[in-house]
Amino acid sequence: MKTIWANQALTAKGWASHVSVEIGADGRIVNVDEDTPPRGHRVETLLPAPANSHSHAFQRAMAGLTEKRGENPTDSFWTWRKLMYDFLGRVTPDQVEAIAALVQMEMLEAGYATNVEFHYLHHQADGSSYAQLGEMSERIAAAASESGIGLTLLPVQYQYGGCDKRALTQGQLRFGNDPERYARLLDEAGRALKTLAPDARLGVAPHSLRAVAPEQLRDAATLVPEGPVHIHIAEQIPEVEEVQAAWGARPVEWALDNLDLDQRWCMIHATQMLPNETKALAATGAIAGLCPITEASLGDGIFDGVRWMDAGGRISVGSDSNILISLAEEMRVLDTTQRLRDHTRAALADATTSTGRRIFSGICEGGALAAGRSSGSIAVGQWADLLSLDMNHINLAGLRGDTILDSFAFTGDNRMISDVWAAGRHMVRDGAHVRRAEITSRYRKAVAHLREGA
């Protein structure tokens, strides 16, 4: 039994003082008491640690390498995607494991307890399987074993190059699976997760309406009946136009009419929605998987956050391309983009809840659902996914309650994170991952030639 004592903690009941949190050997919270004397590991401020709900780990090694325009007078998501395809054509399984371990380490140091990995780099460069079909899934699991993060692995189904079912391009061959091979891949990914702690979860991810046929989309939720289902939806205007031309409806409109959407579904990005689509999708209980830093980087557009949250919609956040892994920054960009669009302030606050608190509580709840994980609050029976803040940080000094979350979101960065636990595993201490030196060293060696001449 481990005990964490906090001077103040945001529990499932709200803010409380002098809180003792007892954690069982299995990593779950077994007791939460208020007004207790100090004991065990002592922290000043204890919070639930949310899930990072959308990541492509290998893209971390590309950070900063795609900001050139060259002779092309315009640049867009689609030109970035070509650069990404060229880059991943050279990535090996050993490199994927080292990159994923670094990404997961940085997630933990940023305050996330869980990596929801939207994993689509499955095969060799020519599209042929490795000797072990699930080789790359095994490498993501091996990275999680080293980093200690909670892992929800989402093997991606990617069969077509567009809505017309055209063949995959050279850059997409490493992703591709027909339904039969995808089913086998899921089985092997599930076996890889059995090597991890019991909080690891498996889900499914039909990549998008462009990459998977309608009948496969309808079957997706049955492939892992208890797991989450994630899909890229309505990220870019050309994507919306292609789906509408091919299927006779906009992506969100088609999903609402043809999929049995509920809280198992996480709709990634959804930056291109009409107001009626926003309200209708929120009403299904599906999670909006938001990646504000990446969405800004790729020019996706601004999520309709005010309307979504006012309609009771659930949110989560993820670091997607991993150009910057920062929980505070994702929260900040989410709200400030709403402000820029609407010429307002405190856009996502409401009459009773401050901006930081409303966003943070929302991503804790929604992130847990997106991860298929019993977490998101400090309560008995939940996984002990916890983070503590360094209240000696100048911007947190003297603060209590929701103002702490406001300051974290709008003045903070990863230096405010003191400790992080994932299912009771104490992986970040005094702001640094316990295996930072080894993980960082291995990453440097693994990606050295990938970044040569960049």
Secondary structure, DSSP 4 states (H G I P E B T S, - for coil): -EEEEEEEEEETTEEEEEEEEEE-TTSBEEEEESS----SEEEEEEEEPPEEEEE-GGGGGGTTSS---TT-S---HHHHHHHHHHHHTT--HHHHHHHHHHHHHHHHHHT--EEEEEE---S-TTSPPPSSTTHHHHHHHHHHHHH--EEEEEEEE---SSTT-PPPPGGGTTT---HHHHHHHHHHHHHHHTTS-TT-EE-BEE--TTTS-HHHHHHHHHHSTTS-EEEEES-SHHHHHHHHHHHSS-HHHHHHHHS--STTEEEEE--S--HHHHHHHHHTT-EEEE-HHHHHHTT-----HHHHHHTT-EEEE--BT-SS--HHHHHHHHHHHHHHHHT-SSTT--SSS-HHHHHHHHHHHHHHHHHT-S-SSS-TTSB--EEEE-TTSTTTTT--THHHHHHHHHH--GGGEEEEEETTEEEEETTEETTHHHHHHHHHHHHTTTTTT-
